[in-house]
């Protein structure tokens, strides 16, 4: 296949099976690379660079990390030569639609039987945020998710957690159990001392009102850390 970054070579001059749109029709969407899918979204390049070349250049700048690309605002994207406001908005809209599709899979009431189930239930909401947020999963006696409640929004390095808001949400929902969840935008999954302290405080406080803290998840693009799995709950 022709190198993505070869200048002055129109996509129309490529073999039909190598053009992103035609390739999608012939071979299916799963056979396209991230750059090829992004090129379809962008639609067109310039005289000096194809849409595919531009797409690859954008992805390389984010180390081919789609979650990092999804964090960019339209204004951020217009910093790339060849991306105007209209294309930037189209890229942002497409990535947000993909995020919402992932989130739609958890709008039913999944049963949590492991830390992986809990991660699947919360990750689409907080995994790729550029700031910290603290959430709780509210569970019934069968460990089915009754709801997801955002407790606080913070900055890059942390967020304030008010125990009263957590207990209030649990009591109002009549939830006998909760799972604490927050994200680390840095990608570091190790709990800080503050994370350990607030977990111990919330677990002890929950016991007095018959609300069990089953786990605390730290979530990032790298995966998750489970306090219960690691024996630090």
VOBA-1610 file (N, C-alpha, C; in pm, whole numbers, padded with zeros to 5 digits, always signed):
BEGIN
Unk+00085-00120+00000Unk+00000+00000+00000Unk+00088+00125+00000Unk+00042+00230-00068Unk+00119+00353-00075Unk+00138+00413+00063Unk+00258+00465+00090Unk+00287+00524+00220Unk+00191+00638+00249Unk+00138+00644+00372Unk+00040+00745+00409Unk+00089+00886+00384Unk+00217+00909+00406Unk+00267+01046+00406Unk+00325+01089+00271Unk+00307+01009+00167Unk+00358+01048+00037Unk+00282+01169-00016Unk+00348+01282-00041Unk+00278+01403-00085Unk+00244+01398-00233Unk+00153+01488-00275Unk+00116+01508-00415Unk+00060+01382-00480Unk+00004+01292-00400Unk-00053+01170-00458Unk-00196+01160-00409Unk-00291+01182-00499Unk-00431+01180-00463Unk-00475+01039-00427Unk-00566+01029-00331Unk-00621+00899-00295Unk-00690+00836-00415Unk-00745+00920-00504Unk-00815+00867-00620Unk-00723+00790-00713Unk-00592+00816-00704Unk-00498+00746-00790Unk-00454+00612-00733Unk-00496+00582-00610Unk-00461+00455-00549Unk-00548+00343-00604Unk-00506+00221-00581Unk-00590+00107-00613Unk-00719+00119-00531Unk-00831+00082-00591Unk-00959+00102-00525Unk-00965+00039-00386Unk-00904-00079-00370Unk-00911-00147-00242Unk-00828-00078-00134Unk-00743+00020-00173Unk-00661+00092-00077Unk-00721+00226-00035Unk-00830+00266-00100Unk-00896+00390-00062Unk-00985+00363+00059Unk-00980+00447+00163Unk-01054+00418+00285Unk-01202+00388+00266Unk-01273+00472+00191Unk-01416+00450+00174Unk-01443+00320+00100Unk-01370+00301-00010Unk-01390+00180-00089Unk-01349+00055-00011Unk-01240+00070+00066Unk-01194-00043+00147Unk-01298-00083+00250Unk-01366+00017+00309Unk-01469-00013+00407Unk-01583-00092+00341Unk-01622-00051+00221Unk-01730-00120+00151Unk-01690-00260+00108Unk-01565-00276+00065Unk-01519-00405+00014Unk-01484-00503+00125Unk-01420-00452+00231Unk-01366-00542+00332Unk-01430-00529+00469Unk-01512-00426+00489Unk-01576-00406+00618Unk-01499-00310+00707Unk-01570-00244+00797Unk-01510-00139+00881Unk-01402-00191+00975Unk-01412-00316+01016Unk-01315-00371+01111Unk-01177-00390+01048Unk-01170-00387+00914Unk-01042-00407+00846Unk-00970-00276+00818Unk-01027-00164+00862Unk-00962-00034+00843Unk-00880+00002+00966Unk-00768+00067+00943Unk-00687+00117+01053Unk-00753+00240+01113Unk-00706+00283+01230Unk-00758+00405+01292Unk-00739+00525+01198Unk-00623+00530+01132Unk-00596+00641+01041Unk-00693+00641+00924Unk-00725+00525+00872Unk-00819+00517+00760Unk-00959+00558+00802Unk-01002+00518+00921Unk-01134+00559+00970Unk-01139+00710+00993Unk-01031+00765+01049Unk-01026+00909+01072Unk-01025+00985+00940Unk-00960+00928+00839Unk-00957+00992+00707Unk-01096+01002+00647Unk-01179+00900+00670Unk-01317+00905+00621Unk-01394+01017+00690Unk-01370+01032+00819Unk-01436+01139+00895Unk-01390+01276+00846Unk-01260+01291+00825Unk-01205+01419+00778Unk-01255+01453+00639Unk-01260+01351+00553Unk-01321+01368+00421Unk-01226+01408+00311Unk-01140+01506+00335Unk-01049+01552+00229Unk-00923+01609+00290Unk-00817+01605+00211Unk-00691+01662+00255Unk-00664+01792+00182Unk-00540+01809+00141Unk-00501+01930+00069Unk-00416+01889-00052Unk-00367+01988-00126Unk-00283+01958-00242Unk-00156+01886-00200Unk-00108+01915-00081Unk+00020+01860-00036Unk+00008+01737+00052Unk-00114+01706+00097Unk-00128+01595+00189Unk-00268+01535+00177Unk-00275+01404+00164Unk-00404+01337+00155Unk-00472+01337+00291Unk-00601+01307+00292Unk-00674+01296+00418Unk-00614+01186+00505Unk-00566+01081+00441Unk-00506+00971+00514Unk-00373+01012+00577Unk-00294+01088+00503Unk-00168+01137+00557Unk-00190+01231+00674Unk-00290+01318+00660Unk-00325+01410+00768Unk-00372+01334+00891Unk-00451+01231+00868Unk-00502+01150+00979Unk-00389+01081+01054Unk-00296+01026+00978Unk-00184+00959+01042Unk-00099+01058+01122Unk-00080+01176+01067Unk+00000+01278+01136Unk-00067+01317+01269Unk-00198+01331+01268Unk-00271+01365+01390Unk-00257+01254+01493Unk-00277+01130+01449Unk-00271+01018+01542Unk-00131+01000+01601Unk-00030+01017+01519Unk+00108+01004+01567Unk+00137+01107+01676Unk+00081+01225+01662Unk+00105+01331+01761Unk+00047+01294+01897Unk-00051+01202+01899Unk-00109+01155+02024Unk-00068+01011+02053Unk+00044+00969+01993Unk+00098+00835+02012Unk-00005+00728+01980Unk-00089+00757+01880Unk-00192+00664+01833Unk-00290+00625+01944Unk-00312+00716+02036Unk-00401+00693+02149Unk-00535+00764+02122Unk-00638+00688+02091Unk-00767+00747+02059Unk-00831+00816+02179Unk-00805+00764+02300Unk-00859+00829+02418Unk-00801+00970+02435Unk-00671+00983+02407Unk-00608+01114+02415Unk-00663+01207+02308Unk-00684+01153+02188Unk-00744+01233+02081Unk-00884+01279+02122Unk-00958+01190+02189Unk-01094+01224+02231Unk-01100+01335+02334Unk-00989+01360+02402Unk-00986+01467+02502Unk-00971+01606+02439Unk-00934+01611+02314Unk-00904+01740+02251Unk-01032+01815+02217Unk-01028+01946+02233Unk-01140+02031+02194Unk-01127+02064+02045Unk-01235+02109+01982Unk-01224+02153+01843Unk-01113+02256+01822Unk-01098+02346+01919Unk-00992+02447+01908Unk-00855+02382+01908Unk-00836+02279+01990Unk-00708+02208+01992Unk-00679+02146+01855Unk-00781+02089+01795Unk-00764+02017+01668Unk-00732+02110+01552Unk-00779+02235+01559Unk-00752+02329+01450Unk-00605+02372+01446Unk-00528+02332+01545Unk-00385+02363+01545Unk-00310+02280+01441Unk-00374+02173+01393Unk-00312+02092+01289Unk-00340+02154+01153Unk-00234+02173+01076Unk-00250+02227+00941Unk-00339+02133+00861Unk-00443+02189+00801Unk-00536+02107+00723Unk-00666+02080+00795Unk-00671+02116+00926Unk-00794+02096+01003Unk-00854+02232+01037Unk-00962+02264+00969Unk-01035+02387+01000Unk-01141+02360+01105Unk-01219+02461+01133Unk-01320+02448+01238Unk-01422+02339+01206Unk-01468+02334+01081Unk-01570+02237+01042Unk-01519+02094+01060Unk-01397+02067+01017Unk-01340+01932+01031Unk-01315+01899+01178Unk-01271+01998+01255Unk-01246+01977+01397Unk-01375+01940+01469Unk-01483+02008+01436Unk-01612+01978+01498Unk-01659+01839+01458Unk-01637+01802+01332Unk-01678+01669+01284Unk-01603+01560+01358Unk-01472+01579+01377Unk-01391+01480+01451Unk-01441+01468+01595Unk-01462+01581+01661Unk-01508+01582+01800Unk-01644+01513+01813Unk-01733+01542+01718Unk-01866+01482+01722Unk-01859+01331+01703Unk-01774+01285+01611Unk-01762+01142+01586Unk-01707+01068+01707Unk-01607+01126+01772Unk-01548+01062+01890Unk-01646+01061+02007Unk-01724+01167+02021Unk-01823+01172+02128Unk-01934+01069+02102Unk-01971+01052+01977Unk-02072+00952+01942Unk-02022+00812+01977Unk-01893+00786+01951Unk-01836+00658+01987Unk-01837+00637+02137Unk-01807+00742+02213Unk-01810+00732+02359Unk-01950+00703+02408Unk-02049+00769+02349Unk-02188+00748+02392Unk-02237+00609+02354Unk-02187+00558+02243Unk-02225+00422+02206Unk-02175+00323+02311Unk-02050+00346+02356Unk-01995+00259+02459Unk-02074+00272+02588Unk-02115+00394+02620Unk-02191+00418+02742Unk-02329+00356+02734Unk-02389+00351+02615Unk-02523+00296+02600Unk-02530+00150+02638Unk-02414+00082+02631Unk-02410-00060+02666Unk-02427-00084+02816Unk-02413+00021+02898Unk-02425+00003+03042Unk-02548+00073+03099Unk-02639+00117+03014Unk-02757+00186+03062Unk-02859+00089+03122Unk-02846-00038+03090Unk-02928-00135+03159Unk-02871-00155+03299Unk-02918-00253+03373Unk-02874-00270+03511Unk-02788-00395+03522Unk-02657-00378+03498Unk-02568-00494+03503Unk-02549-00545+03646Unk-02518-00672+03657Unk-02487-00730+03786Unk-02336-00728+03807Unk-02295-00685+03924Unk-02153-00674+03955Unk-02111-00794+04038Unk-02033-00881+03979Unk-01983-00999+04051Unk-01832-00996+04066Unk-01768-00894+04008Unk-01622-00884+04015Unk-01581-00739+03993Unk-01454-00711+04017Unk-01403-00575+03994Unk-01411-00540+03846Unk-01396-00639+03759Unk-01405-00613+03615Unk-01545-00566+03577Unk-01648-00627+03639Unk-01785-00583+03613Unk-01804-00438+03656Unk-01748-00404+03772Unk-01760-00267+03822Unk-01687-00170+03729Unk-01569-00210+03682Unk-01493-00126+03589Unk-01574-00103+03461Unk-01632-00209+03408Unk-01711-00196+03285Unk-01830-00102+03303Unk-01881-00096+03425Unk-01999-00014+03452Unk-01966+00134+03468Unk-01841+00166+03503Unk-01806+00306+03530Unk-01706+00364+03431Unk-01624+00279+03369Unk-01514+00329+03286Unk-01557+00425+03175Unk-01664+00399+03099Unk-01699+00493+02993Unk-01729+00634+03041Unk-01763+00648+03168Unk-01795+00780+03222Unk-01673+00859+03264Unk-01567+00792+03307Unk-01455+00866+03367Unk-01318+00830+03313Unk-01307+00728+03230Unk-01176+00677+03193Unk-01086+00779+03125Unk-01143+00859+03033Unk-01057+00949+02955Unk-01077+01096+02988Unk-01128+01125+03107Unk-01147+01265+03146Unk-01012+01332+03174Unk-00998+01461+03143Unk-00872+01532+03172Unk-00863+01582+03316Unk-00966+01557+03394Unk-00969+01599+03534Unk-01024+01484+03618Unk-01010+01493+03748Unk-01059+01387+03836Unk-01208+01406+03867Unk-01278+01296+03872Unk-01416+01293+03919Unk-01433+01174+04013Unk-01518+01190+04113Unk-01546+01083+04208Unk-01691+01041+04192Unk-01712+00911+04169Unk-01846+00855+04147Unk-01868+00739+04243Unk-01994+00701+04257Unk-02025+00576+04327Unk-02124+00495+04243Unk-02109+00364+04250Unk-02209+00272+04195Unk-02299+00232+04310Unk-02429+00245+04290Unk-02527+00208+04390Unk-02581+00070+04356Unk-02567-00025+04450Unk-02606-00164+04423Unk-02719-00208+04515Unk-02805-00298+04462Unk-02907-00357+04548Unk-02851-00483+04613Unk-02936-00559+04680Unk-02888-00676+04754Unk-02841-00789+04663Unk-02879-00782+04537Unk-02833-00881+04439Unk-02710-00832+04363Unk-02654-00720+04408Unk-02537-00658+04346Unk-02565-00611+04203Unk-02689-00576+04177Unk-02726-00517+04049Unk-02716-00365+04061Unk-02660-00301+03960Unk-02640-00156+03962Unk-02775-00085+03955Unk-02807-00011+04060Unk-02930+00067+04064Unk-02910+00207+04007Unk-02785+00253+04014Unk-02758+00387+03964Unk-02611+00420+03973Unk-02574+00529+03908Unk-02438+00581+03911Unk-02447+00728+03951Unk-02376+00767+04053Unk-02389+00901+04108Unk-02254+00972+04110Unk-02245+01088+04045Unk-02123+01168+04053Unk-02126+01249+04182Unk-02018+01234+04259Unk-02010+01301+04388Unk-01937+01434+04378Unk-01828+01437+04299Unk-01751+01561+04291Unk-01669+01567+04162Unk-01634+01689+04124Unk-01548+01716+04010Unk-01430+01796+04059Unk-01310+01754+04022Unk-01190+01825+04069Unk-01101+01870+03956Unk-00973+01880+03986Unk-00876+01921+03888Unk-00793+01803+03840Unk-00677+01834+03785Unk-00591+01729+03731Unk-00535+01642+03843Unk-00507+01701+03958Unk-00436+01629+04064Unk-00526+01570+04171Unk-00654+01604+04173Unk-00739+01550+04278Unk-00876+01614+04282Unk-00962+01559+04368Unk-01095+01615+04388Unk-01135+01595+04533Unk-01218+01686+04583Unk-01263+01679+04722Unk-01381+01584+04731Unk-01379+01495+04829Unk-01486+01397+04848Unk-01558+01427+04979Unk-01687+01455+04970Unk-01768+01482+05089Unk-01843+01354+05126Unk-01806+01295+05238Unk-01868+01170+05280Unk-02019+01182+05295Unk-02066+01299+05338Unk-02210+01318+05360Unk-02288+01302+05230Unk-02231+01348+05119Unk-02299+01335+04990Unk-02308+01189+04947Unk-02205+01113+04979Unk-02204+00971+04943Unk-02310+00896+05024Unk-02312+00918+05154Unk-02411+00850+05238Unk-02553+00895+05203Unk-02569+01022+05169Unk-02702+01073+05132Unk-02752+01002+05007Unk-02664+00987+04905Unk-02704+00920+04782Unk-02741+00776+04808Unk-02666+00708+04894Unk-02693+00568+04925Unk-02825+00553+05000Unk-02849+00641+05097Unk-02971+00633+05177Unk-03094+00664+05093Unk-03086+00768+05010Unk-03200+00806+04926Unk-03235+00697+04825Unk-03133+00624+04780Unk-03157+00516+04683Unk-03187+00383+04751Unk-03182+00383+04885Unk-03200+00259+04963Unk-03102+00151+04917Unk-02979+00195+04889Unk-02876+00103+04841Unk-02802+00041+04959Unk-02804-00091+04970Unk-02732-00156+05081Unk-02582-00165+05058Unk-02539-00140+04935Unk-02395-00150+04905Unk-02357-00049+04798Unk-02233-00002+04805Unk-02182+00092+04706Unk-02040+00052+04667Unk-01999+00099+04550Unk-01860+00086+04507Unk-01810+00226+04476Unk-01701+00263+04538Unk-01640+00394+04517Unk-01557+00390+04389Unk-01558+00498+04313Unk-01484+00501+04186Unk-01430+00642+04162Unk-01306+00651+04122Unk-01256+00778+04073Unk-01145+00752+03971Unk-01115+00853+03893Unk-01016+00838+03786Unk-00887+00911+03819Unk-00779+00865+03758Unk-00650+00932+03766Unk-00610+00973+03624Unk-00625+01101+03588Unk-00590+01145+03453Unk-00445+01119+03416Unk-00357+01110+03516Unk-00215+01086+03489Unk-00189+00947+03435Unk-00284+00856+03457Unk-00264+00717+03416Unk-00206+00630+03526Unk-00155+00692+03633Unk-00098+00617+03745Unk-00211+00553+03825Unk-00207+00422+03838Unk-00315+00351+03905Unk-00291+00326+04054Unk-00174+00359+04104Unk-00146+00335+04245Unk-00222+00435+04332Unk-00283+00388+04440Unk-00357+00480+04528Unk-00263+00568+04609Unk-00303+00693+04627Unk-00228+00784+04712Unk-00267+00759+04857Unk-00197+00821+04949Unk-00234+00807+05090Unk-00372+00865+05114Unk-00403+00974+05042Unk-00536+01034+05055Unk-00644+00937+05008Unk-00615+00861+04900Unk-00710+00760+04852Unk-00733+00652+04958Unk-00626+00609+05019Unk-00636+00506+05123Unk-00714+00557+05244Unk-00688+00681+05281Unk-00753+00738+05399Unk-00903+00755+05378Unk-00942+00810+05261Unk-01084+00833+05237Unk-01158+00701+05223Unk-01092+00599+05170Unk-01156+00468+05157Unk-01184+00409+05294Unk-01086+00415+05381Unk-01104+00362+05517Unk-01213+00439+05591Unk-01215+00570+05575Unk-01315+00654+05640Unk-01456+00620+05591Unk-01473+00606+05459Unk-01604+00578+05403Unk-01652+00437+05436Unk-01559+00343+05439Unk-01597+00205+05474Unk-01647+00199+05619Unk-01572+00264+05709Unk-01610+00264+05850Unk-01741+00338+05873Unk-01757+00452+05805Unk-01880+00529+05819Unk-02000+00455+05764Unk-01981+00382+05655Unk-02090+00307+05595Unk-02143+00199+05686Unk-02054+00140+05765Unk-02095+00032+05856Unk-02199+00082+05957Unk-02188+00207+05995Unk-02280+00261+06097Unk-02420+00285+06043Unk-02434+00290+05910Unk-02568+00312+05851Unk-02607+00195+05761Unk-02541+00081+05781Unk-02572-00042+05706Unk-02555-00026+05556Unk-02454+00048+05515Unk-02417+00059+05373Unk-02276+00003+05358Unk-02264-00106+05285Unk-02135-00173+05270Unk-02057-00116+05152Unk-01934-00076+05177Unk-01844-00035+05069Unk-01775-00161+05017Unk-01817-00207+04901Unk-01765-00333+04848Unk-01626-00319+04785Unk-01599-00202+04730Unk-01470-00184+04661Unk-01449-00037+04634Unk-01329-00004+04595Unk-01294+00129+04547Unk-01206+00109+04425Unk-01250+00162+04313Unk-01175+00149+04189Unk-01107+00280+04152Unk-00980+00271+04116Unk-00910+00383+04052Unk-00901+00348+03905Unk-00950+00437+03820Unk-00964+00408+03678Unk-00877+00500+03595Unk-00816+00447+03492Unk-00743+00528+03394Unk-00746+00455+03261Unk-00682+00515+03161Unk-00674+00450+03030Unk-00594+00321+03037Unk-00513+00307+03142Unk-00429+00188+03156Unk-00507+00070+03214Unk-00627+00094+03265Unk-00704-00012+03327Unk-00759+00035+03461Unk-00746-00048+03564Unk-00799-00008+03693Unk-00724-00074+03808Unk-00739-00014+03926Unk-00685-00069+04050Unk-00804-00094+04141Unk-00816-00216+04191Unk-00924-00252+04282Unk-00871-00268+04423Unk-00924-00188+04515Unk-00883-00198+04654Unk-00916-00336+04709Unk-01032-00390+04672Unk-01073-00521+04722Unk-00980-00630+04669Unk-00951-00625+04539Unk-00863-00727+04480Unk-00724-00724+04543Unk-00678-00603+04575Unk-00542-00588+04627Unk-00535-00600+04779Unk-00651-00623+04843Unk-00651-00644+04987Unk-00625-00521+05069Unk-00659-00402+05016Unk-00636-00278+05091Unk-00767-00205+05123Unk-00879-00277+05115Unk-01007-00215+05144Unk-01030-00213+05295
//
